[in-house]
Amino acid sequence: MASYRKLSTGWKVTISQRDAQGKLHQISKNGFATKNEAKLYAAAIEAERNGVISQKKDVIFADYFDDWFSLYKKNKLAKISQNRYKIIHNVIQEFFGATHLKKITRSNYQAFINWYGSTHAKDSVLKTHRIIRSCVNSAIFDDIITKDFTQNIEIIFDKTRDISVEYLSVHELNILAKELKKKLSTRYPSRYMILVAVYTGARLGEIQALTWQDIDFKNRTISINKSWNYHEGGGFKDTKTESSNRVIRVNKELLDIIGQLKGNDEQMLFRSSFGTIPTSNAVNKTLRNVMHDAGIKKANFHFHSLRHSHVAYLLYQNIDLYAISKRLGHSDMTTTAKKYAYLIDEHKAKSDELIEQAINKI
């Protein structure tokens, strides 16, 4: 919108426009001999501005996603996470082709979810939907589209592709710990790493990255302040999130056990006598063998499942959810509650007994 004013030096024009956030932007120029000259100038400015806005809005969905990823996400993500975004970009390109972002409707997007979900597990569909929704919200913020077409979508997925993990009961966790301690060998640190996971609930990369400086034998703590980049051949990297940096209290028994490894390496806890740190494949192979020897059969159980089992054990021992959340390195209790909503049977039975006892006191 343009306004005009006659000054002693000639006509002045002020062109005003509010952006998507309501902020006012103005361009002014004076010195025009006539009002018509000022109007011609304003028309040229508005035409140029509208042309830029129109061009900006006329963007292909796949192209916008790629630009959004490169600008806002790429530099903050590990390569394995970057690959997920690249795969999603390819999926968007395959389904939507050259369709412009402003042309996509909620029904179009539901058709996409139906198509993608027909051959993917629930977790994959949810992650893809979450990332695309973040991109679409960015497009709304950029004033390219006005409505979120990803809202109120029915998540469709292939149930046959969902992997159900059977977690350890408290009794089985005790059996596993005893079996691990039977054949400890400092030449092969995998058993020690599994024990640390059992006792702390730490992630594999966090355990692989532990140095002797992170162990406080006097105060009985393990400091988690970095991770191991095992997806790219090793080396230190930042923890998963800022809240993942934490200090975990442990017992003397675990510290005495890992203290056996001091002769292997001056810096790294779990560098073997062969000069290497056990890989994900190595520790998972050891875990399967130990579980077999212990007579524990669990479908799809792997190293990260120990983190779930650790939480279940703490819940069974009536440890406060806030304390568990801090121990795991979550930013808040909501993350913990959502991720570990399940309760093992033994914990549920014990909770029911406590509830019954409380009701009896009414």
N, C-alpha and C positions, 0 to 999 in steps of 0.2 A: 504494500500500500504506500502510495506517495502523497506527500503534502507539499504545498508550495507557499512561498512567502516572498513579498517584494521588499528588498532592502535598498539602501542608498547606493550600494555597489552593483545592483542588479537583482535578478530573481535567484532564490535559493530553493533547492529541492531536497527533501528528506525522505528516503525510502526505508520503510520499517517492515520487519518480519519477525515473528516469534518461531523459535525452533520447537522440536518435539517435546522438550522439557519446559516450554513456556517462557524461555529467556528471550528478551527483546534484543534484536540486532538492527542497527541503523547505519545507513550510508548517507552522507550529506555532501552537497557541492553547491557553491554559489558563484555569482558572476555572470549568469546567463543574461543576455540582452533582452530576451523576451520570454514570456511564460511558455510559449510553444517549444522553444529550444530546451527548456528545462524538462518539459513533458517528453520530448524525444529521447533525452538522456535517460530519464527514469524508465521509459519503455524498453530501451536497450539493456539496461541493468536487470530488469525483471525478467526479460526474455532469456538472458544468459543464465540467470539464477534458476529459472524454471526448467531450462534445458538440462542443466547439471543435475537437478533433483530428479527429473524424469529419467535421465540416463542412469543415475544411481539406482533408481527403483527398478529399472528394467534389467535385472540380473538373474542369471540362471542359478537355480537352487544349488547344484553341485559346485558351481564356481564360488558362490558366496560361502558355502561350508568350508571349502579349501582355503579361501582367504581368511576366514574367521579363525580357523585352526592355526594357520601360519602366524597370524598377528597376536592372538590372545592365548593360545594354548601350547604351542610347540616348544617354546623355550623353557616351560615349566615342567615338562614331562620327560620321563625316561623313555628310551627308544622303544621298549616293549609297549608302553602306553601310546606312544606316537603311532605305532603300527596299527593299533586298534582304530584310531581316528582315520588313518589312511584306508583301512578296510571299509569303514563306514562311508567314506567319501566314494569309494568304488561302488558300493551297494546303492547309494543314492543316485549315482550316475547311471547305473544299470537300470534302475526302475524308472526314474523320472526323466532320464535323458536330458534334452535341452529345455525342459519345462522351466519357465521363469518362476521365481519365488512367489511373486504376487499372484500367480495364477493357481497356486495350490490351495485346495480346500481341505476341510476336516475329513470329508469322505475320501478324497484322494490319499490322504495320509493313512487313514484306516486301511485302505486297500493295500498300501505299502506294508503296513504291519502284518496284515493277513498273509501277504506274499512271503515276507521275510520270516515270519514266525512259523510258517508251515514246514520249514527245514532247519529250525534252530531251537535250542533249549531255552527255557524260561529266563535263565540268568543272562544269556546272550541278548535276548530280545529287550529285556529291561535296561541293560547297559546301553544298548544302541539307542533306545527311546530316550533315555536320560540325556545322552550327549546331544542328540538332535534337538531335543527340547531346549537345551541351553543355547544352542545355535539360533533357533527360531526366536527366543527371547531377545537375543542380541540384535536380530534383524528388526524386531519391534522397536527396540531402543534406538536403532539407527534410522527409524522412520521410513523403512523400506516397505514394511507391511504394518497393518493396524491390528490384526487379530492373531491369536495363538492357535493355529490349526492342530496343534498336538494335544490340546486339552480334551479331557473326557474320552480318551481312546480306550478301547477294549484290547488288552494285551493277549495276543494269540501266540501259542508256541506248540512245539512238537513234544508231547509228553514222553515219547519213547526215547528222547535224547537227554532227558534230565537224569543226572547222576545222583543217586541217593547214597549219602555217606552214613555208615553206621559208626557211631562214636562209642568210646569206651565207658563202661560203668566205673564207679569208684573201685569196686573189687578188681576189675580187669586192669585198671590203671596201676594198682598196687602190684599185681602179678607182673605186668610189663616192667615196672621199675626194678623188681627183684631179678628178673631174667636179664636185664641189661647189665646189672652189676656182677653177674656171674662170670662173664668172660671179657672183662675190660682189658684192653691192650693199648698201651700208649703209642704203638706203631700205627694203630687204626683209630683215629679220634671220633669216628661216626657215632659210636655208642655213647661217648661223652656228650656229644652235641644233642643227641636225642634225650638224654637225661636232663640237660639244661632246659630243653623245651618242656619236658614233663614238669619240672620244678618252677619254671618261670612263665611259661606261655609266650615266650619271645618268638618272633618270626625267624625263619631260616636265615635270611640275609643279615639280620641283627646278630645272630649267634655266630655266623661265619666271620663277622667283622670284629669280634671281641679281641682286645689286646690285654696284656697283663696289667696295663695301667687302668683298665676298666674294672679290675677286681679289687675290692677293698676287703681283705681278709679280716682286718681288725673289726670293722663295723658290719661285716657280713652283708655286703651289697654288691650288685653288679650294675654298672652304669651303661645304659644304652644311649649312644650319642652319634652313631653312624651305621651304615649298612654296607653289605658286600655286593658288588655289582656282578653277581654270578651269571646274569643273562648275557653279559658282554665280556666274559672271560676273566672277571675278577677285578679287584681294586676297590678302594673305598668310595662311597658316595653318601649323600645325605640320607637321613632316615625318611620313611614314607611321608610323614607330616611333621610339623614343628612339635606337636604334642607327643610324638613318638619318642622324643628325647626324654628319658626318665631314669630314675634309680630304683632298682628292684631289690627288695630285701629277700635274702635266702637263708638257708640253715647251714650249720657248720658241716654237716655230712656232705652236702653237695660241694662245698668249697674244698673239703679234704679230698674229694674224688677228683675234681678238675685240677687240683694242685699236683696230681701225679704227672701231669703233662708238661711241667716246667722244663724238663730236660730236652724237649723237642725243639723249641724255638724261643728266642729271647723276647720277641715282640708279640707274635700271634699265638693265641690260645690253642687253636685247632689246626695249626700247620703240622702235618705229619712228619715222620722221620724221613719221608721221601721228598719233602720240600713243597708239598701241595696241601691245599685246603679241600676237604671232601666236597664234592659237588652235590647238587640236588639229587641227581640219579644215584649217587653213591650212598647218601644217607637214607634215601627211600628204600634202596635195595636192602640195606642193613636192617631197617625197621621191619620190612616184610619178613626177613629171615628170623629176627628175634620174636616177632609175633607168632610165627609158625612154631618155633621151638617152645613157646609158652602156651601153645594150644589155643591161641586167640584168633578167631576168624571174624573179620569185619570187612564188609563190602566197601571197596574204593577208599579204604583208609590210607592216608598218606601223612607226610611230615606236618603239614599245616593243620591237620586234624588234631594234632596234639594240643594246639592252642585252644581249640574248642573243648577238648577233654579237660584241660587245665581249668577253664572257666567253670565247667560243670562240677568239677571237684570242689572248687572254692564255694560255689553256690550250695553244694551239699553240706559244706562245713559252716554254712550260714554267715559267710563273709559278706560284708556290706557291698552293695553294687557300686557305690562310689569308689571304694578302695580297689575293687576289681577293675573298674574303668581306668583308674590311674596306673595300675600295674600293667595293663595292656597297652597304654599309651594312646587311649582315645581322647578326643577333645572334650567330650562330655558323656554323661551317662546315657543319653538318648541313643548314641551310636552303639553302645554296649548292649542296651536293652533290645534294640532292633536286630542286631546281628546274632545275639545269643538268646533269642526268645525261648528256644526249646529248653526243657528241663529233663534230665535223665530220670528214669523211673524211680531210682532210689531217692533222689532229691524230692520228687513229687510225693512219694509215700511219707517221707519225713515231714514235709510241709503240711500234709493233711493231718498228721498226728498232732503237730503244733497248733494247727487251727482248731482241732477238736478240743485240745486242752484249754485253749483260750476261751472257746465257747462255753465250756463247762464252768468257767469262773463267773459267767454272767449271772 
